[in-house]
């Protein structure tokens, strides 16, 4: 008897815990991100998430 191939339902966009949105940033910031991405072998998106998470965890509101 052959084993069945079970294919789960694909998550709808946004159900993976991520949300897509646009931001405007300086060209110099993009260049810096690209340089960092190249140096670390990470995507720009992955770096932005790491940097934002770090900033949120380490900021203080006065």
PDBQT receptor file of N, H, CA, C and O in Angstrom, charges set to zero:
ATOM      1  N   UNK A   1       0.837  -1.189   0.000  1.00  0.00    +0.000 N 
ATOM      2  CA  UNK A   1       0.000   0.000   0.000  1.00  0.00    +0.000 C 
ATOM      3  C   UNK A   1       0.881   1.252   0.000  1.00  0.00    +0.000 C 
ATOM      4  O   UNK A   1       1.829   1.350   0.779  1.00  0.00    +0.000 OA
ATOM      5  N   UNK A   2       0.567   2.189  -0.863  1.00  0.00    +0.000 N 
ATOM      6  H   UNK A   2      -0.203   2.109  -1.496  1.00  0.00    +0.000 HD
ATOM      7  CA  UNK A   2       1.331   3.432  -0.962  1.00  0.00    +0.000 C 
ATOM      8  C   UNK A   2       0.973   4.374   0.173  1.00  0.00    +0.000 C 
ATOM      9  O   UNK A   2      -0.177   4.446   0.607  1.00  0.00    +0.000 OA
ATOM     10  N   UNK A   3       2.004   5.110   0.654  1.00  0.00    +0.000 N 
ATOM     11  H   UNK A   3       2.938   5.051   0.301  1.00  0.00    +0.000 HD
ATOM     12  CA  UNK A   3       1.744   6.127   1.662  1.00  0.00    +0.000 C 
ATOM     13  C   UNK A   3       1.089   7.324   1.004  1.00  0.00    +0.000 C 
ATOM     14  O   UNK A   3       1.409   7.674  -0.132  1.00  0.00    +0.000 OA
ATOM     15  N   UNK A   4       0.175   7.945   1.722  1.00  0.00    +0.000 N 
ATOM     16  H   UNK A   4      -0.085   7.660   2.645  1.00  0.00    +0.000 HD
ATOM     17  CA  UNK A   4      -0.505   9.111   1.188  1.00  0.00    +0.000 C 
ATOM     18  C   UNK A   4       0.374  10.340   1.334  1.00  0.00    +0.000 C 
ATOM     19  O   UNK A   4       1.094  10.492   2.321  1.00  0.00    +0.000 OA
ATOM     20  N   UNK A   5       0.306  11.207   0.351  1.00  0.00    +0.000 N 
ATOM     21  H   UNK A   5      -0.279  11.084  -0.451  1.00  0.00    +0.000 HD
ATOM     22  CA  UNK A   5       0.960  12.502   0.431  1.00  0.00    +0.000 C 
ATOM     23  C   UNK A   5      -0.041  13.469   1.040  1.00  0.00    +0.000 C 
ATOM     24  O   UNK A   5      -1.095  13.730   0.460  1.00  0.00    +0.000 OA
ATOM     25  N   UNK A   6       0.288  13.996   2.204  1.00  0.00    +0.000 N 
ATOM     26  H   UNK A   6       1.144  13.784   2.675  1.00  0.00    +0.000 HD
ATOM     27  CA  UNK A   6      -0.611  14.907   2.896  1.00  0.00    +0.000 C 
ATOM     28  C   UNK A   6      -0.103  16.327   2.686  1.00  0.00    +0.000 C 
ATOM     29  O   UNK A   6       1.031  16.646   3.043  1.00  0.00    +0.000 OA
ATOM     30  N   UNK A   7      -0.929  17.160   2.116  1.00  0.00    +0.000 N 
ATOM     31  H   UNK A   7      -1.850  16.900   1.826  1.00  0.00    +0.000 HD
ATOM     32  CA  UNK A   7      -0.570  18.549   1.850  1.00  0.00    +0.000 C 
ATOM     33  C   UNK A   7      -1.466  19.437   2.692  1.00  0.00    +0.000 C 
ATOM     34  O   UNK A   7      -2.683  19.455   2.510  1.00  0.00    +0.000 OA
ATOM     35  N   UNK A   8      -0.862  20.174   3.616  1.00  0.00    +0.000 N 
ATOM     36  H   UNK A   8       0.127  20.160   3.764  1.00  0.00    +0.000 HD
ATOM     37  CA  UNK A   8      -1.634  21.077   4.463  1.00  0.00    +0.000 C 
ATOM     38  C   UNK A   8      -2.061  22.321   3.713  1.00  0.00    +0.000 C 
ATOM     39  O   UNK A   8      -1.511  22.654   2.663  1.00  0.00    +0.000 OA
ATOM     40  N   UNK A   9      -3.041  22.996   4.264  1.00  0.00    +0.000 N 
ATOM     41  H   UNK A   9      -3.487  22.726   5.117  1.00  0.00    +0.000 HD
ATOM     42  CA  UNK A   9      -3.510  24.227   3.662  1.00  0.00    +0.000 C 
ATOM     43  C   UNK A   9      -2.459  25.305   3.796  1.00  0.00    +0.000 C 
ATOM     44  O   UNK A   9      -1.781  25.406   4.819  1.00  0.00    +0.000 OA
ATOM     45  N   UNK A  10      -2.326  26.109   2.759  1.00  0.00    +0.000 N 
ATOM     46  H   UNK A  10      -2.876  26.027   1.928  1.00  0.00    +0.000 HD
ATOM     47  CA  UNK A  10      -1.385  27.216   2.775  1.00  0.00    +0.000 C 
ATOM     48  C   UNK A  10      -1.966  28.349   3.610  1.00  0.00    +0.000 C 
ATOM     49  O   UNK A  10      -3.150  28.670   3.502  1.00  0.00    +0.000 OA
ATOM     50  N   UNK A  11      -1.129  28.944   4.439  1.00  0.00    +0.000 N 
ATOM     51  H   UNK A  11      -0.167  28.683   4.527  1.00  0.00    +0.000 HD
ATOM     52  CA  UNK A  11      -1.570  30.072   5.243  1.00  0.00    +0.000 C 
ATOM     53  C   UNK A  11      -1.864  31.268   4.348  1.00  0.00    +0.000 C 
ATOM     54  O   UNK A  11      -1.182  31.500   3.349  1.00  0.00    +0.000 OA
ATOM     55  N   UNK A  12      -2.878  32.011   4.721  1.00  0.00    +0.000 N 
ATOM     56  H   UNK A  12      -3.431  31.823   5.532  1.00  0.00    +0.000 HD
ATOM     57  CA  UNK A  12      -3.152  33.245   4.018  1.00  0.00    +0.000 C 
ATOM     58  C   UNK A  12      -2.078  34.252   4.378  1.00  0.00    +0.000 C 
ATOM     59  O   UNK A  12      -1.451  34.156   5.434  1.00  0.00    +0.000 OA
ATOM     60  N   UNK A  13      -1.869  35.208   3.508  1.00  0.00    +0.000 N 
ATOM     61  H   UNK A  13      -2.378  35.286   2.651  1.00  0.00    +0.000 HD
ATOM     62  CA  UNK A  13      -0.858  36.231   3.735  1.00  0.00    +0.000 C 
ATOM     63  C   UNK A  13      -1.081  36.888   5.092  1.00  0.00    +0.000 C 
ATOM     64  O   UNK A  13      -2.196  37.284   5.431  1.00  0.00    +0.000 OA
ATOM     65  N   UNK A  14      -0.005  36.994   5.857  1.00  0.00    +0.000 N 
ATOM     66  H   UNK A  14       0.900  36.673   5.581  1.00  0.00    +0.000 HD
ATOM     67  CA  UNK A  14      -0.095  37.621   7.167  1.00  0.00    +0.000 C 
ATOM     68  C   UNK A  14      -0.317  36.633   8.301  1.00  0.00    +0.000 C 
ATOM     69  O   UNK A  14      -0.161  37.000   9.465  1.00  0.00    +0.000 OA
ATOM     70  N   UNK A  15      -0.675  35.394   7.996  1.00  0.00    +0.000 N 
ATOM     71  H   UNK A  15      -0.802  35.096   7.050  1.00  0.00    +0.000 HD
ATOM     72  CA  UNK A  15      -0.932  34.417   9.047  1.00  0.00    +0.000 C 
ATOM     73  C   UNK A  15       0.337  33.718   9.521  1.00  0.00    +0.000 C 
ATOM     74  O   UNK A  15       0.279  32.835  10.377  1.00  0.00    +0.000 OA
ATOM     75  N   UNK A  16       1.482  34.111   8.968  1.00  0.00    +0.000 N 
ATOM     76  H   UNK A  16       1.529  34.829   8.273  1.00  0.00    +0.000 HD
ATOM     77  CA  UNK A  16       2.747  33.525   9.406  1.00  0.00    +0.000 C 
ATOM     78  C   UNK A  16       3.372  34.341  10.531  1.00  0.00    +0.000 C 
ATOM     79  O   UNK A  16       4.514  34.097  10.922  1.00  0.00    +0.000 OA
ATOM     80  N   UNK A  17       2.620  35.314  11.053  1.00  0.00    +0.000 N 
ATOM     81  H   UNK A  17       1.692  35.513  10.736  1.00  0.00    +0.000 HD
ATOM     82  CA  UNK A  17       3.123  36.139  12.131  1.00  0.00    +0.000 C 
ATOM     83  C   UNK A  17       3.807  37.403  11.652  1.00  0.00    +0.000 C 
ATOM     84  O   UNK A  17       4.294  38.195  12.459  1.00  0.00    +0.000 OA
ATOM     85  N   UNK A  18       3.848  37.595  10.352  1.00  0.00    +0.000 N 
ATOM     86  H   UNK A  18       3.453  36.952   9.696  1.00  0.00    +0.000 HD
ATOM     87  CA  UNK A  18       4.481  38.772   9.777  1.00  0.00    +0.000 C 
ATOM     88  C   UNK A  18       3.458  39.636   9.071  1.00  0.00    +0.000 C 
ATOM     89  O   UNK A  18       2.429  39.143   8.609  1.00  0.00    +0.000 OA
ATOM     90  N   UNK A  19       3.738  40.905   8.989  1.00  0.00    +0.000 N 
ATOM     91  H   UNK A  19       4.574  41.305   9.364  1.00  0.00    +0.000 HD
ATOM     92  CA  UNK A  19       2.875  41.864   8.297  1.00  0.00    +0.000 C 
ATOM     93  C   UNK A  19       3.758  42.652   7.339  1.00  0.00    +0.000 C 
ATOM     94  O   UNK A  19       4.860  43.066   7.699  1.00  0.00    +0.000 OA
ATOM     95  N   UNK A  20       3.279  42.855   6.140  1.00  0.00    +0.000 N 
ATOM     96  H   UNK A  20       2.383  42.519   5.848  1.00  0.00    +0.000 HD
ATOM     97  CA  UNK A  20       4.017  43.615   5.137  1.00  0.00    +0.000 C 
ATOM     98  C   UNK A  20       3.512  45.037   5.103  1.00  0.00    +0.000 C 
ATOM     99  O   UNK A  20       2.304  45.275   5.071  1.00  0.00    +0.000 OA
ATOM    100  N   UNK A  21       4.445  45.997   5.109  1.00  0.00    +0.000 N 
ATOM    101  H   UNK A  21       5.426  45.804   5.135  1.00  0.00    +0.000 HD
ATOM    102  CA  UNK A  21       4.080  47.396   4.954  1.00  0.00    +0.000 C 
ATOM    103  C   UNK A  21       5.262  48.153   4.382  1.00  0.00    +0.000 C 
ATOM    104  O   UNK A  21       6.388  47.656   4.398  1.00  0.00    +0.000 OA
ATOM    105  N   UNK A  22       5.019  49.333   3.882  1.00  0.00    +0.000 N 
ATOM    106  H   UNK A  22       4.104  49.737   3.869  1.00  0.00    +0.000 HD
ATOM    107  CA  UNK A  22       6.059  50.138   3.249  1.00  0.00    +0.000 C 
ATOM    108  C   UNK A  22       6.526  51.246   4.178  1.00  0.00    +0.000 C 
ATOM    109  O   UNK A  22       5.754  51.790   4.968  1.00  0.00    +0.000 OA
ATOM    110  N   UNK A  23       7.807  51.565   4.062  1.00  0.00    +0.000 N 
ATOM    111  H   UNK A  23       8.434  51.123   3.420  1.00  0.00    +0.000 HD
ATOM    112  CA  UNK A  23       8.360  52.699   4.786  1.00  0.00    +0.000 C 
ATOM    113  C   UNK A  23       9.259  53.490   3.837  1.00  0.00    +0.000 C 
ATOM    114  O   UNK A  23       9.732  52.970   2.827  1.00  0.00    +0.000 OA
ATOM    115  N   UNK A  24       9.480  54.743   4.182  1.00  0.00    +0.000 N 
ATOM    116  H   UNK A  24       9.095  55.165   5.003  1.00  0.00    +0.000 HD
ATOM    117  CA  UNK A  24      10.415  55.572   3.430  1.00  0.00    +0.000 C 
ATOM    118  C   UNK A  24      11.658  55.741   4.287  1.00  0.00    +0.000 C 
ATOM    119  O   UNK A  24      11.574  56.143   5.447  1.00  0.00    +0.000 OA
ATOM    120  N   UNK A  25      12.822  55.428   3.704  1.00  0.00    +0.000 N 
ATOM    121  H   UNK A  25      12.891  55.101   2.762  1.00  0.00    +0.000 HD
ATOM    122  CA  UNK A  25      14.074  55.609   4.434  1.00  0.00    +0.000 C 
ATOM    123  C   UNK A  25      15.089  56.286   3.522  1.00  0.00    +0.000 C 
ATOM    124  O   UNK A  25      14.976  56.243   2.297  1.00  0.00    +0.000 OA
ATOM    125  N   UNK A  26      16.068  56.902   4.140  1.00  0.00    +0.000 N 
ATOM    126  H   UNK A  26      16.160  56.937   5.135  1.00  0.00    +0.000 HD
ATOM    127  CA  UNK A  26      17.103  57.607   3.394  1.00  0.00    +0.000 C 
ATOM    128  C   UNK A  26      17.915  56.635   2.549  1.00  0.00    +0.000 C 
ATOM    129  O   UNK A  26      18.102  55.477   2.921  1.00  0.00    +0.000 OA
ATOM    130  N   UNK A  27      18.399  57.124   1.401  1.00  0.00    +0.000 N 
ATOM    131  H   UNK A  27      18.248  58.065   1.099  1.00  0.00    +0.000 HD
ATOM    132  CA  UNK A  27      19.233  56.296   0.526  1.00  0.00    +0.000 C 
ATOM    133  C   UNK A  27      20.486  55.833   1.247  1.00  0.00    +0.000 C 
ATOM    134  O   UNK A  27      20.944  54.710   1.037  1.00  0.00    +0.000 OA
ATOM    135  N   UNK A  28      21.042  56.682   2.091  1.00  0.00    +0.000 N 
ATOM    136  H   UNK A  28      20.670  57.594   2.261  1.00  0.00    +0.000 HD
ATOM    137  CA  UNK A  28      22.238  56.314   2.844  1.00  0.00    +0.000 C 
ATOM    138  C   UNK A  28      21.952  55.133   3.774  1.00  0.00    +0.000 C 
ATOM    139  O   UNK A  28      22.798  54.256   3.945  1.00  0.00    +0.000 OA
ATOM    140  N   UNK A  29      20.770  55.113   4.367  1.00  0.00    +0.000 N 
ATOM    141  H   UNK A  29      20.082  55.826   4.228  1.00  0.00    +0.000 HD
ATOM    142  CA  UNK A  29      20.381  54.004   5.244  1.00  0.00    +0.000 C 
ATOM    143  C   UNK A  29      20.276  52.711   4.447  1.00  0.00    +0.000 C 
ATOM    144  O   UNK A  29      20.692  51.651   4.916  1.00  0.00    +0.000 OA
ATOM    145  N   UNK A  30      19.723  52.797   3.247  1.00  0.00    +0.000 N 
ATOM    146  H   UNK A  30      19.385  53.657   2.865  1.00  0.00    +0.000 HD
ATOM    147  CA  UNK A  30      19.629  51.609   2.389  1.00  0.00    +0.000 C 
ATOM    148  C   UNK A  30      21.023  51.098   2.046  1.00  0.00    +0.000 C 
ATOM    149  O   UNK A  30      21.272  49.894   2.083  1.00  0.00    +0.000 OA
ATOM    150  N   UNK A  31      21.923  52.002   1.714  1.00  0.00    +0.000 N 
ATOM    151  H   UNK A  31      21.721  52.981   1.684  1.00  0.00    +0.000 HD
ATOM    152  CA  UNK A  31      23.305  51.593   1.411  1.00  0.00    +0.000 C 
ATOM    153  C   UNK A  31      23.945  50.912   2.616  1.00  0.00    +0.000 C 
ATOM    154  O   UNK A  31      24.620  49.892   2.481  1.00  0.00    +0.000 OA
ATOM    155  N   UNK A  32      23.726  51.486   3.789  1.00  0.00    +0.000 N 
ATOM    156  H   UNK A  32      23.177  52.315   3.899  1.00  0.00    +0.000 HD
ATOM    157  CA  UNK A  32      24.283  50.887   5.002  1.00  0.00    +0.000 C 
ATOM    158  C   UNK A  32      23.693  49.507   5.276  1.00  0.00    +0.000 C 
ATOM    159  O   UNK A  32      24.412  48.584   5.660  1.00  0.00    +0.000 OA
ATOM    160  N   UNK A  33      22.388  49.369   5.079  1.00  0.00    +0.000 N 
ATOM    161  H   UNK A  33      21.805  50.119   4.767  1.00  0.00    +0.000 HD
ATOM    162  CA  UNK A  33      21.743  48.061   5.244  1.00  0.00    +0.000 C 
ATOM    163  C   UNK A  33      22.293  47.046   4.249  1.00  0.00    +0.000 C 
ATOM    164  O   UNK A  33      22.559  45.898   4.603  1.00  0.00    +0.000 OA
ATOM    165  N   UNK A  34      22.463  47.480   3.004  1.00  0.00    +0.000 N 
ATOM    166  H   UNK A  34      22.247  48.413   2.716  1.00  0.00    +0.000 HD
ATOM    167  CA  UNK A  34      22.990  46.575   1.977  1.00  0.00    +0.000 C 
ATOM    168  C   UNK A  34      24.417  46.140   2.302  1.00  0.00    +0.000 C 
ATOM    169  O   UNK A  34      24.780  44.982   2.099  1.00  0.00    +0.000 OA
ATOM    170  N   UNK A  35      25.223  47.074   2.808  1.00  0.00    +0.000 N 
ATOM    171  H   UNK A  35      24.928  48.015   2.973  1.00  0.00    +0.000 HD
ATOM    172  CA  UNK A  35      26.594  46.727   3.200  1.00  0.00    +0.000 C 
ATOM    173  C   UNK A  35      26.582  45.719   4.347  1.00  0.00    +0.000 C 
ATOM    174  O   UNK A  35      27.342  44.751   4.340  1.00  0.00    +0.000 OA
ATOM    175  N   UNK A  36      25.721  45.950   5.324  1.00  0.00    +0.000 N 
ATOM    176  H   UNK A  36      25.103  46.737   5.330  1.00  0.00    +0.000 HD
ATOM    177  CA  UNK A  36      25.609  45.042   6.459  1.00  0.00    +0.000 C 
ATOM    178  C   UNK A  36      25.079  43.678   6.017  1.00  0.00    +0.000 C 
ATOM    179  O   UNK A  36      25.535  42.643   6.505  1.00  0.00    +0.000 OA
ATOM    180  N   UNK A  37      24.127  43.679   5.103  1.00  0.00    +0.000 N 
ATOM    181  H   UNK A  37      23.756  44.519   4.707  1.00  0.00    +0.000 HD
ATOM    182  CA  UNK A  37      23.574  42.423   4.586  1.00  0.00    +0.000 C 
ATOM    183  C   UNK A  37      24.660  41.609   3.895  1.00  0.00    +0.000 C 
ATOM    184  O   UNK A  37      24.761  40.397   4.086  1.00  0.00    +0.000 OA
ATOM    185  N   UNK A  38      25.463  42.283   3.099  1.00  0.00    +0.000 N 
ATOM    186  H   UNK A  38      25.382  43.268   2.944  1.00  0.00    +0.000 HD
ATOM    187  CA  UNK A  38      26.546  41.590   2.388  1.00  0.00    +0.000 C 
ATOM    188  C   UNK A  38      27.574  41.033   3.375  1.00  0.00    +0.000 C 
ATOM    189  O   UNK A  38      28.047  39.907   3.221  1.00  0.00    +0.000 OA
ATOM    190  N   UNK A  39      27.912  41.826   4.384  1.00  0.00    +0.000 N 
ATOM    191  H   UNK A  39      27.528  42.741   4.509  1.00  0.00    +0.000 HD
ATOM    192  CA  UNK A  39      28.924  41.403   5.361  1.00  0.00    +0.000 C 
ATOM    193  C   UNK A  39      28.454  40.248   6.237  1.00  0.00    +0.000 C 
ATOM    194  O   UNK A  39      29.274  39.467   6.719  1.00  0.00    +0.000 OA
ATOM    195  N   UNK A  40      27.143  40.128   6.449  1.00  0.00    +0.000 N 
ATOM    196  H   UNK A  40      26.476  40.762   6.058  1.00  0.00    +0.000 HD
ATOM    197  CA  UNK A  40      26.612  39.104   7.358  1.00  0.00    +0.000 C 
ATOM    198  C   UNK A  40      25.925  37.942   6.646  1.00  0.00    +0.000 C 
ATOM    199  O   UNK A  40      25.481  36.992   7.291  1.00  0.00    +0.000 OA
ATOM    200  N   UNK A  41      25.836  38.015   5.323  1.00  0.00    +0.000 N 
ATOM    201  H   UNK A  41      26.197  38.787   4.799  1.00  0.00    +0.000 HD
ATOM    202  CA  UNK A  41      25.125  36.988   4.543  1.00  0.00    +0.000 C 
ATOM    203  C   UNK A  41      23.672  36.855   4.978  1.00  0.00    +0.000 C 
ATOM    204  O   UNK A  41      23.130  35.751   5.027  1.00  0.00    +0.000 OA
ATOM    205  N   UNK A  42      23.053  37.972   5.291  1.00  0.00    +0.000 N 
ATOM    206  H   UNK A  42      23.493  38.869   5.252  1.00  0.00    +0.000 HD
ATOM    207  CA  UNK A  42      21.642  37.994   5.668  1.00  0.00    +0.000 C 
ATOM    208  C   UNK A  42      20.896  38.889   4.694  1.00  0.00    +0.000 C 
ATOM    209  O   UNK A  42      21.491  39.752   4.049  1.00  0.00    +0.000 OA
ATOM    210  N   UNK A  43      19.597  38.678   4.591  1.00  0.00    +0.000 N 
ATOM    211  H   UNK A  43      19.114  37.977   5.114  1.00  0.00    +0.000 HD
ATOM    212  CA  UNK A  43      18.793  39.537   3.725  1.00  0.00    +0.000 C 
ATOM    213  C   UNK A  43      18.551  40.880   4.407  1.00  0.00    +0.000 C 
ATOM    214  O   UNK A  43      18.636  40.997   5.629  1.00  0.00    +0.000 OA
ATOM    215  N   UNK A  44      18.256  41.865   3.610  1.00  0.00    +0.000 N 
ATOM    216  H   UNK A  44      18.187  41.769   2.617  1.00  0.00    +0.000 HD
ATOM    217  CA  UNK A  44      17.912  43.180   4.143  1.00  0.00    +0.000 C 
ATOM    218  C   UNK A  44      16.715  43.058   5.074  1.00  0.00    +0.000 C 
ATOM    219  O   UNK A  44      16.695  43.668   6.143  1.00  0.00    +0.000 OA
ATOM    220  N   UNK A  45      15.726  42.281   4.679  1.00  0.00    +0.000 N 
ATOM    221  H   UNK A  45      15.742  41.786   3.811  1.00  0.00    +0.000 HD
ATOM    222  CA  UNK A  45      14.529  42.089   5.499  1.00  0.00    +0.000 C 
ATOM    223  C   UNK A  45      14.866  41.484   6.857  1.00  0.00    +0.000 C 
ATOM    224  O   UNK A  45      14.368  41.935   7.888  1.00  0.00    +0.000 OA
ATOM    225  N   UNK A  46      15.712  40.461   6.850  1.00  0.00    +0.000 N 
ATOM    226  H   UNK A  46      16.117  40.094   6.012  1.00  0.00    +0.000 HD
ATOM    227  CA  UNK A  46      16.088  39.815   8.111  1.00  0.00    +0.000 C 
ATOM    228  C   UNK A  46      16.809  40.802   9.028  1.00  0.00    +0.000 C 
ATOM    229  O   UNK A  46      16.549  40.842  10.231  1.00  0.00    +0.000 OA
ATOM    230  N   UNK A  47      17.708  41.592   8.461  1.00  0.00    +0.000 N 
ATOM    231  H   UNK A  47      17.920  41.560   7.484  1.00  0.00    +0.000 HD
ATOM    232  CA  UNK A  47      18.430  42.586   9.258  1.00  0.00    +0.000 C 
ATOM    233  C   UNK A  47      17.493  43.633   9.833  1.00  0.00    +0.000 C 
ATOM    234  O   UNK A  47      17.623  44.008  10.999  1.00  0.00    +0.000 OA
ATOM    235  N   UNK A  48      16.558  44.105   9.036  1.00  0.00    +0.000 N 
ATOM    236  H   UNK A  48      16.452  43.801   8.090  1.00  0.00    +0.000 HD
ATOM    237  CA  UNK A  48      15.610  45.114   9.521  1.00  0.00    +0.000 C 
ATOM    238  C   UNK A  48      14.831  44.561  10.711  1.00  0.00    +0.000 C 
ATOM    239  O   UNK A  48      14.629  45.266  11.699  1.00  0.00    +0.000 OA
ATOM    240  N   UNK A  49      14.398  43.317  10.627  1.00  0.00    +0.000 N 
ATOM    241  H   UNK A  49      14.562  42.744   9.824  1.00  0.00    +0.000 HD
ATOM    242  CA  UNK A  49      13.680  42.698  11.751  1.00  0.00    +0.000 C 
ATOM    243  C   UNK A  49      14.563  42.594  12.981  1.00  0.00    +0.000 C 
ATOM    244  O   UNK A  49      14.114  42.894  14.087  1.00  0.00    +0.000 OA
ATOM    245  N   UNK A  50      15.799  42.180  12.813  1.00  0.00    +0.000 N 
ATOM    246  H   UNK A  50      16.164  41.936  11.915  1.00  0.00    +0.000 HD
ATOM    247  CA  UNK A  50      16.728  42.071  13.948  1.00  0.00    +0.000 C 
ATOM    248  C   UNK A  50      16.942  43.441  14.579  1.00  0.00    +0.000 C 
ATOM    249  O   UNK A  50      16.885  43.582  15.800  1.00  0.00    +0.000 OA
ATOM    250  N   UNK A  51      17.187  44.444  13.750  1.00  0.00    +0.000 N 
ATOM    251  H   UNK A  51      17.233  44.330  12.758  1.00  0.00    +0.000 HD
ATOM    252  CA  UNK A  51      17.470  45.789  14.261  1.00  0.00    +0.000 C 
ATOM    253  C   UNK A  51      16.251  46.413  14.941  1.00  0.00    +0.000 C 
ATOM    254  O   UNK A  51      16.387  47.066  15.976  1.00  0.00    +0.000 OA
ATOM    255  N   UNK A  52      15.079  46.219  14.373  1.00  0.00    +0.000 N 
ATOM    256  H   UNK A  52      14.969  45.689  13.532  1.00  0.00    +0.000 HD
ATOM    257  CA  UNK A  52      13.860  46.768  14.990  1.00  0.00    +0.000 C 
ATOM    258  C   UNK A  52      13.585  46.075  16.324  1.00  0.00    +0.000 C 
ATOM    259  O   UNK A  52      13.274  46.739  17.313  1.00  0.00    +0.000 OA
ATOM    260  N   UNK A  53      13.697  44.750  16.357  1.00  0.00    +0.000 N 
ATOM    261  H   UNK A  53      13.949  44.211  15.554  1.00  0.00    +0.000 HD
ATOM    262  CA  UNK A  53      13.482  44.028  17.614  1.00  0.00    +0.000 C 
ATOM    263  C   UNK A  53      14.450  44.508  18.691  1.00  0.00    +0.000 C 
ATOM    264  O   UNK A  53      14.059  44.709  19.841  1.00  0.00    +0.000 OA
ATOM    265  N   UNK A  54      15.718  44.692  18.313  1.00  0.00    +0.000 N 
ATOM    266  H   UNK A  54      16.036  44.528  17.380  1.00  0.00    +0.000 HD
ATOM    267  CA  UNK A  54      16.710  45.175  19.271  1.00  0.00    +0.000 C 
ATOM    268  C   UNK A  54      16.344  46.571  19.770  1.00  0.00    +0.000 C 
ATOM    269  O   UNK A  54      16.404  46.845  20.968  1.00  0.00    +0.000 OA
ATOM    270  N   UNK A  55      15.968  47.441  18.850  1.00  0.00    +0.000 N 
ATOM    271  H   UNK A  55      15.919  47.218  17.876  1.00  0.00    +0.000 HD
ATOM    272  CA  UNK A  55      15.628  48.818  19.226  1.00  0.00    +0.000 C 
ATOM    273  C   UNK A  55      14.424  48.851  20.160  1.00  0.00    +0.000 C 
ATOM    274  O   UNK A  55      14.422  49.596  21.140  1.00  0.00    +0.000 OA
ATOM    275  N   UNK A  56      13.414  48.064  19.871  1.00  0.00    +0.000 N 
ATOM    276  H   UNK A  56      13.415  47.459  19.075  1.00  0.00    +0.000 HD
ATOM    277  CA  UNK A  56      12.221  48.031  20.729  1.00  0.00    +0.000 C 
ATOM    278  C   UNK A  56      12.566  47.512  22.106  1.00  0.00    +0.000 C 
ATOM    279  O   UNK A  56      12.103  48.052  23.111  1.00  0.00    +0.000 OA
ATOM    280  N   UNK A  57      13.376  46.465  22.162  1.00  0.00    +0.000 N 
ATOM    281  H   UNK A  57      13.752  46.027  21.346  1.00  0.00    +0.000 HD
ATOM    282  CA  UNK A  57      13.757  45.879  23.450  1.00  0.00    +0.000 C 
ATOM    283  C   UNK A  57      14.656  46.795  24.274  1.00  0.00    +0.000 C 
ATOM    284  O   UNK A  57      14.728  46.661  25.496  1.00  0.00    +0.000 OA
ATOM    285  N   UNK A  58      15.339  47.724  23.613  1.00  0.00    +0.000 N 
ATOM    286  H   UNK A  58      15.280  47.833  22.620  1.00  0.00    +0.000 HD
ATOM    287  CA  UNK A  58      16.335  48.548  24.313  1.00  0.00    +0.000 C 
ATOM    288  C   UNK A  58      16.011  50.039  24.317  1.00  0.00    +0.000 C 
ATOM    289  O   UNK A  58      16.894  50.863  24.554  1.00  0.00    +0.000 OA
ATOM    290  N   UNK A  59      14.783  50.385  24.062  1.00  0.00    +0.000 N 
ATOM    291  H   UNK A  59      14.065  49.715  23.869  1.00  0.00    +0.000 HD
ATOM    292  CA  UNK A  59      14.415  51.803  24.126  1.00  0.00    +0.000 C 
ATOM    293  C   UNK A  59      13.683  52.082  25.434  1.00  0.00    +0.000 C 
ATOM    294  O   UNK A  59      13.155  51.185  26.092  1.00  0.00    +0.000 OA
ATOM    295  N   UNK A  60      13.678  53.340  25.770  1.00  0.00    +0.000 N 
ATOM    296  H   UNK A  60      14.107  54.068  25.235  1.00  0.00    +0.000 HD
ATOM    297  CA  UNK A  60      13.018  53.760  26.998  1.00  0.00    +0.000 C 
ATOM    298  C   UNK A  60      12.223  55.028  26.721  1.00  0.00    +0.000 C 
ATOM    299  O   UNK A  60      12.736  55.962  26.105  1.00  0.00    +0.000 OA
ATOM    300  N   UNK A  61      11.007  55.066  27.162  1.00  0.00    +0.000 N 
ATOM    301  H   UNK A  61      10.590  54.307  27.663  1.00  0.00    +0.000 HD
ATOM    302  CA  UNK A  61      10.153  56.233  26.965  1.00  0.00    +0.000 C 
ATOM    303  C   UNK A  61      10.222  57.084  28.225  1.00  0.00    +0.000 C 
ATOM    304  O   UNK A  61      10.030  56.583  29.333  1.00  0.00    +0.000 OA
ATOM    305  N   UNK A  62      10.493  58.360  28.050  1.00  0.00    +0.000 N 
ATOM    306  H   UNK A  62      10.649  58.767  27.150  1.00  0.00    +0.000 HD
ATOM    307  CA  UNK A  62      10.576  59.271  29.198  1.00  0.00    +0.000 C 
ATOM    308  C   UNK A  62       9.284  60.013  29.382  1.00  0.00    +0.000 C 
ATOM    309  O   UNK A  62       9.164  60.825  30.298  1.00  0.00    +0.000 OA
TER     310      UNK A  62
